[in-house]
Amino acid sequence: MTGLHAEIRVDRGRFSLDLDLDVDPGTVVALLGPNGAGKTTALGALAGLVPLSRGRIELDGTCLDDGRSAVPVERRRVGMVFQDYLLFPHLSAVDNVAFGPRSVGVRRREAVARANAWLDRVGLGDLAHSRPGQLSGGQAQRVALARALVTEPAMLLLDEPLAALDAETRLSMRSDLRRHLRDFGGCTVLVTHDPLDAMVLADVLVVVEHGQVVQRGTPVEVARSPRSEYAAHLVGLNLYRGRSVRARVQLEGGGALTTIDERDGEVFCAFAPHAVALHRSRPESSARNTWSGTVAGLERHASTVRVRVDGAPGVLADVTTAAVAELDLEPGTPVWVSVKATEVHSYPA
């Protein structure tokens, strides 16, 4: 097994997808990006549902599509789990899972035996004869995963596999899915909007915006040094671009920041919302970054309140509910913002 090498070029009207992917066997790559970025189009191209305009897709040394001819969907060693699972409603769980082997010529008895073995692996052996309408969301997800893996594919495609689950079920299923992906010897491509799903399940993150790759790296690398506003929002950071002269960065959108990183040239600056302090009057503190702004919005965020402040620069701040009451914060409230230089991380743009 040599894994996936893909040069995906798809033109659809005014939208173009230009995405290169290399995925080694046993590796999980997550595609992240806003709606319309091209993530689902990429999955469709890998599955054979969307033809390439140009480029090439190779899986374990076999060309699946070169922009001129393509291997049909049913002949690709690819398993796919859709967001809505798409189980056959008239078939039992075991028959849903056995459908894959049966479709490639495996005799019914052997296909059912394989299906039962996989249902046991995902913890649903006792529900083999239940139909999809009798299953919970988590159980249906497990059946869909078993159906995708029973044919021993070389590549597994996951399209928002946990999105349809409630929060409690999602927590347990995320753990189960991680275990199954670690046991899977092929390559996996995952599309998700959830940063936690990506951080927990993936070995490599690829951030796609407007049909282009804007960043790729390990979850740790992307979390530490996001290179777009979307990626920064994904990992919960304030992100700015500007020109640095030693430790002073003049920001493109207005304002300036002092960091402890001495660099010259174009840089990104990032810091966490919890590093931001808000005040009703100009603070007398040691923070080297202080500026005025206006509260633009408040939103409950986990155990804190996330405050959006318009200013130069605009900023997100995480504060306690007690601080919201003490500072009497509401949209339109004038505030002062302070951030210590030690909290601001800069890196080359």
PLY file of the C-alpha trace (Angstrom):
ply
format ascii 1.0
element vertex 349
property float x
property float y
property float z
element edge 348
property int vertex1
property int vertex2
end_header
0.00 0.00 0.00
1.41 3.36 -1.06
-1.51 5.56 -0.05
-3.16 8.45 -1.86
-1.59 10.97 -4.22
-4.15 13.44 -5.55
-3.96 16.57 -7.67
-7.60 17.62 -7.63
-8.63 20.26 -10.17
-12.36 20.81 -10.53
-13.95 23.74 -12.37
-17.61 24.47 -11.73
-18.77 27.72 -13.27
-16.97 30.52 -11.43
-15.63 28.18 -8.72
-12.37 26.28 -9.06
-10.93 23.74 -6.65
-7.14 23.36 -6.66
-6.13 20.86 -3.99
-3.13 18.55 -3.65
-3.32 15.70 -1.15
-0.79 13.07 -0.15
-2.05 10.63 2.47
0.06 7.74 3.72
-1.52 4.42 4.76
-2.69 4.57 8.37
-2.90 8.38 8.28
-5.99 10.54 8.84
-6.14 13.89 7.01
-8.90 16.36 7.91
-10.14 18.95 5.43
-11.41 22.06 7.17
-12.83 25.28 5.80
-15.93 27.47 5.62
-19.02 26.52 3.64
-18.34 26.66 -0.07
-14.59 26.13 0.31
-14.63 22.94 -1.77
-14.26 20.24 0.89
-17.25 18.13 -0.15
-16.31 18.58 -3.83
-12.89 17.12 -2.97
-14.50 14.09 -1.30
-16.77 13.65 -4.30
-13.76 13.67 -6.64
-11.95 11.08 -4.54
-15.06 8.87 -4.45
-15.66 9.21 -8.19
-18.88 11.17 -7.81
-17.32 14.38 -9.22
-15.13 14.11 -12.35
-11.82 15.95 -12.48
-11.45 18.83 -14.90
-7.68 18.34 -14.72
-5.18 16.66 -12.45
-4.77 13.07 -11.29
-5.86 10.79 -8.46
-3.78 7.72 -7.62
-4.57 5.22 -4.88
-1.97 2.59 -4.05
-0.36 3.16 -7.43
-3.59 2.81 -9.43
-4.85 5.83 -11.38
-8.50 6.48 -10.52
-8.94 9.67 -12.59
-6.63 11.67 -14.84
-9.13 14.24 -16.08
-9.78 12.22 -19.26
-10.89 8.80 -18.04
-11.98 7.64 -14.61
-12.50 4.37 -12.76
-16.24 3.98 -11.96
-17.36 4.50 -8.37
-18.20 0.84 -7.79
-14.73 -0.31 -8.87
-12.79 1.96 -6.53
-11.42 0.53 -3.29
-13.06 3.37 -1.41
-15.46 3.33 1.54
-17.53 6.38 2.42
-19.58 7.47 5.42
-22.01 10.26 4.54
-23.21 12.93 6.94
-26.73 11.45 6.96
-25.35 7.86 6.76
-27.74 6.96 3.87
-28.57 3.51 5.18
-31.13 1.54 3.18
-34.30 1.96 5.28
-35.87 -1.35 4.12
-32.81 -3.45 5.04
-31.69 -4.64 8.45
-28.38 -3.50 9.90
-26.67 -6.74 8.86
-28.05 -6.53 5.32
-26.94 -2.90 5.06
-23.41 -3.91 5.98
-23.49 -7.02 3.76
-24.54 -4.93 0.76
-20.93 -3.96 -0.02
-19.51 -7.48 -0.25
-22.61 -8.67 -2.10
-22.21 -5.90 -4.69
-18.73 -7.18 -5.61
-19.79 -10.79 -5.99
-19.33 -12.29 -2.51
-21.87 -15.03 -1.80
-24.64 -14.13 0.60
-23.58 -16.47 3.41
-20.01 -15.14 3.39
-21.19 -11.51 3.06
-23.52 -11.90 6.05
-20.75 -13.53 8.08
-18.45 -10.59 7.35
-21.22 -8.14 8.18
-21.96 -9.82 11.51
-18.27 -9.77 12.38
-18.12 -6.03 11.74
-21.30 -5.34 13.68
-19.69 -7.17 16.62
-16.58 -4.98 16.23
-18.65 -1.79 16.46
-20.67 -3.15 19.39
-23.96 -3.73 17.56
-24.06 -7.52 17.24
-27.32 -7.69 19.17
-28.99 -5.22 16.77
-28.06 -7.00 13.55
-31.70 -7.51 12.53
-32.91 -4.01 13.42
-33.79 -1.60 10.64
-32.35 1.94 10.49
-35.60 3.46 11.78
-35.18 1.44 14.99
-31.62 2.66 15.62
-30.39 5.73 17.48
-28.17 8.25 15.70
-25.04 6.79 17.24
-26.04 3.25 16.31
-26.80 4.28 12.72
-23.37 5.93 12.52
-21.72 2.68 13.61
-23.63 0.70 11.01
-22.55 3.18 8.33
-18.93 2.88 9.44
-19.13 -0.93 9.40
-20.66 -0.83 5.90
-17.77 1.38 4.71
-15.05 -0.83 6.22
-16.41 -4.32 5.57
-15.08 -4.31 1.99
-11.54 -3.62 3.25
-11.11 -0.38 1.28
-7.76 1.24 0.62
-9.27 4.64 1.42
-12.01 5.76 3.81
-13.89 9.02 3.21
-15.82 10.61 6.09
-18.18 13.54 5.42
-19.08 15.21 8.74
-19.58 11.76 10.33
-20.50 13.10 13.79
-22.49 16.19 12.81
-25.93 14.56 13.11
-25.37 13.37 16.70
-26.35 15.07 19.94
-23.56 16.35 22.19
-23.51 13.39 24.59
-23.56 10.75 21.84
-20.96 12.70 19.88
-18.54 12.51 22.79
-18.63 8.71 22.98
-18.73 8.24 19.21
-15.69 10.47 18.73
-13.73 8.16 21.00
-15.01 5.04 19.22
-14.28 6.49 15.79
-10.73 7.40 16.83
-10.15 3.79 17.89
-11.46 2.37 14.60
-9.41 4.83 12.54
-6.27 3.87 14.44
-6.94 0.22 13.55
-7.60 1.01 9.87
-4.57 0.34 7.68
-5.69 2.44 4.71
-5.68 6.20 4.29
-8.53 8.34 5.61
-9.82 11.74 4.47
-12.22 13.46 6.87
-14.32 16.56 6.25
-15.52 18.38 9.37
-16.49 21.83 10.65
-15.80 20.84 14.25
-12.28 21.77 15.43
-12.44 19.22 18.26
-13.27 16.40 15.82
-10.32 17.46 13.68
-7.88 17.80 16.59
-8.85 14.44 18.10
-9.21 12.34 14.95
-6.68 13.71 12.45
-2.93 13.41 12.07
-2.78 16.26 9.53
-5.06 19.26 9.01
-5.55 20.89 5.60
-7.35 24.24 5.71
-9.16 25.08 2.46
-10.66 28.45 1.57
-12.11 29.53 -1.79
-10.90 26.30 -3.37
-7.27 26.80 -2.31
-5.13 25.33 0.47
-4.18 28.12 2.88
-2.47 25.95 5.50
-1.51 22.37 6.22
0.22 20.85 9.22
-0.28 18.81 12.35
-3.06 19.87 14.73
-0.42 21.33 17.06
1.22 23.33 14.25
-2.08 24.79 13.04
-3.23 25.59 16.60
0.02 27.38 17.42
0.42 29.30 14.17
-2.84 29.75 12.19
-2.38 31.45 8.82
-5.91 32.68 8.09
-8.77 34.27 9.99
-10.82 31.09 9.57
-8.06 28.90 11.00
-7.56 31.33 13.90
-11.28 31.29 14.69
-11.21 27.50 14.46
-8.59 27.20 17.19
-9.91 30.18 19.19
-7.23 32.82 18.60
-7.13 36.49 17.67
-5.07 36.78 14.48
-3.65 39.82 12.68
-1.25 40.45 9.83
1.22 43.31 9.72
4.79 44.48 9.25
7.21 43.99 12.10
10.22 46.11 12.97
11.94 44.22 15.75
9.22 43.70 18.38
6.71 46.29 17.12
4.11 45.21 14.54
2.10 47.74 12.55
-1.16 45.96 11.71
-2.76 46.00 8.26
-6.22 46.79 9.65
-5.01 49.62 11.89
-3.32 49.72 15.26
-0.08 48.16 16.42
1.07 45.42 18.78
4.23 44.85 20.77
5.47 41.28 21.10
8.47 39.62 22.70
9.45 38.15 19.29
11.91 40.38 17.43
11.34 40.02 13.69
11.56 42.20 10.61
9.12 41.92 7.70
5.63 40.58 7.14
4.30 38.59 10.11
1.18 37.18 11.69
0.39 38.04 15.33
-1.81 35.79 17.46
-3.02 35.63 21.03
-5.82 33.90 22.91
-9.06 35.65 23.93
-8.38 34.73 27.57
-5.18 36.85 27.39
-7.29 39.99 26.88
-8.28 42.20 29.82
-11.13 44.72 29.55
-11.44 47.94 31.57
-13.90 50.83 31.74
-11.09 53.41 32.02
-7.52 53.48 30.78
-5.64 50.92 32.89
-2.54 51.68 34.90
-0.82 48.36 34.30
2.38 46.91 32.91
0.67 45.68 29.73
2.48 47.12 26.71
-0.56 46.83 24.44
-3.41 49.13 25.42
-6.08 50.67 23.22
-9.70 51.81 23.32
-12.70 50.19 21.68
-16.44 49.61 21.80
-18.28 46.42 22.75
-19.94 45.06 19.62
-21.43 41.85 20.99
-21.46 39.26 23.78
-21.89 35.52 23.48
-21.90 32.71 26.00
-18.80 30.61 25.32
-18.26 27.49 27.47
-17.86 28.73 31.06
-17.06 32.32 30.03
-18.55 35.14 28.00
-16.88 36.01 24.70
-16.90 39.74 24.10
-16.34 41.16 20.63
-14.78 44.61 20.73
-14.52 46.91 17.72
-11.39 49.02 17.62
-7.95 49.29 16.07
-7.54 46.37 16.19
-10.84 44.60 16.81
-10.49 41.81 19.35
-12.23 38.88 21.03
-11.98 38.69 24.82
-13.08 35.90 27.15
-14.24 37.21 30.53
-16.25 35.85 33.43
-19.94 36.53 33.91
-18.97 38.42 37.06
-16.74 40.71 34.98
-19.60 41.37 32.56
-21.76 42.53 35.47
-18.98 44.47 37.20
-17.99 46.32 34.02
-21.64 46.69 32.94
-20.80 45.39 29.47
-23.34 45.55 26.67
-23.21 46.44 22.97
-22.10 50.05 22.62
-20.18 50.18 25.91
-16.80 51.99 25.55
-13.93 49.96 26.98
-10.15 49.82 27.17
-8.32 46.71 26.05
-4.98 45.50 27.38
-2.79 42.54 26.37
0.65 41.76 27.72
3.44 41.54 25.15
4.35 38.12 26.53
0.95 36.82 25.37
1.40 37.97 21.74
3.09 35.43 19.46
4.43 36.55 16.05
5.65 34.38 13.18
6.57 34.95 9.51
3.64 35.49 7.13
0 1
1 2
2 3
3 4
4 5
5 6
6 7
7 8
8 9
9 10
10 11
11 12
12 13
13 14
14 15
15 16
16 17
17 18
18 19
19 20
20 21
21 22
22 23
23 24
24 25
25 26
26 27
27 28
28 29
29 30
30 31
31 32
32 33
33 34
34 35
35 36
36 37
37 38
38 39
39 40
40 41
41 42
42 43
43 44
44 45
45 46
46 47
47 48
48 49
49 50
50 51
51 52
52 53
53 54
54 55
55 56
56 57
57 58
58 59
59 60
60 61
61 62
62 63
63 64
64 65
65 66
66 67
67 68
68 69
69 70
70 71
71 72
72 73
73 74
74 75
75 76
76 77
77 78
78 79
79 80
80 81
81 82
82 83
83 84
84 85
85 86
86 87
87 88
88 89
89 90
90 91
91 92
92 93
93 94
94 95
95 96
96 97
97 98
98 99
99 100
100 101
101 102
102 103
103 104
104 105
105 106
106 107
107 108
108 109
109 110
110 111
111 112
112 113
113 114
114 115
115 116
116 117
117 118
118 119
119 120
120 121
121 122
122 123
123 124
124 125
125 126
126 127
127 128
128 129
129 130
130 131
131 132
132 133
133 134
134 135
135 136
136 137
137 138
138 139
139 140
140 141
141 142
142 143
143 144
144 145
145 146
146 147
147 148
148 149
149 150
150 151
151 152
152 153
153 154
154 155
155 156
156 157
157 158
158 159
159 160
160 161
161 162
162 163
163 164
164 165
165 166
166 167
167 168
168 169
169 170
170 171
171 172
172 173
173 174
174 175
175 176
176 177
177 178
178 179
179 180
180 181
181 182
182 183
183 184
184 185
185 186
186 187
187 188
188 189
189 190
190 191
191 192
192 193
193 194
194 195
195 196
196 197
197 198
198 199
199 200
200 201
201 202
202 203
203 204
204 205
205 206
206 207
207 208
208 209
209 210
210 211
211 212
212 213
213 214
214 215
215 216
216 217
217 218
218 219
219 220
220 221
221 222
222 223
223 224
224 225
225 226
226 227
227 228
228 229
229 230
230 231
231 232
232 233
233 234
234 235
235 236
236 237
237 238
238 239
239 240
240 241
241 242
242 243
243 244
244 245
245 246
246 247
247 248
248 249
249 250
250 251
251 252
252 253
253 254
254 255
255 256
256 257
257 258
258 259
259 260
260 261
261 262
262 263
263 264
264 265
265 266
266 267
267 268
268 269
269 270
270 271
271 272
272 273
273 274
274 275
275 276
276 277
277 278
278 279
279 280
280 281
281 282
282 283
283 284
284 285
285 286
286 287
287 288
288 289
289 290
290 291
291 292
292 293
293 294
294 295
295 296
296 297
297 298
298 299
299 300
300 301
301 302
302 303
303 304
304 305
305 306
306 307
307 308
308 309
309 310
310 311
311 312
312 313
313 314
314 315
315 316
316 317
317 318
318 319
319 320
320 321
321 322
322 323
323 324
324 325
325 326
326 327
327 328
328 329
329 330
330 331
331 332
332 333
333 334
334 335
335 336
336 337
337 338
338 339
339 340
340 341
341 342
342 343
343 344
344 345
345 346
346 347
347 348
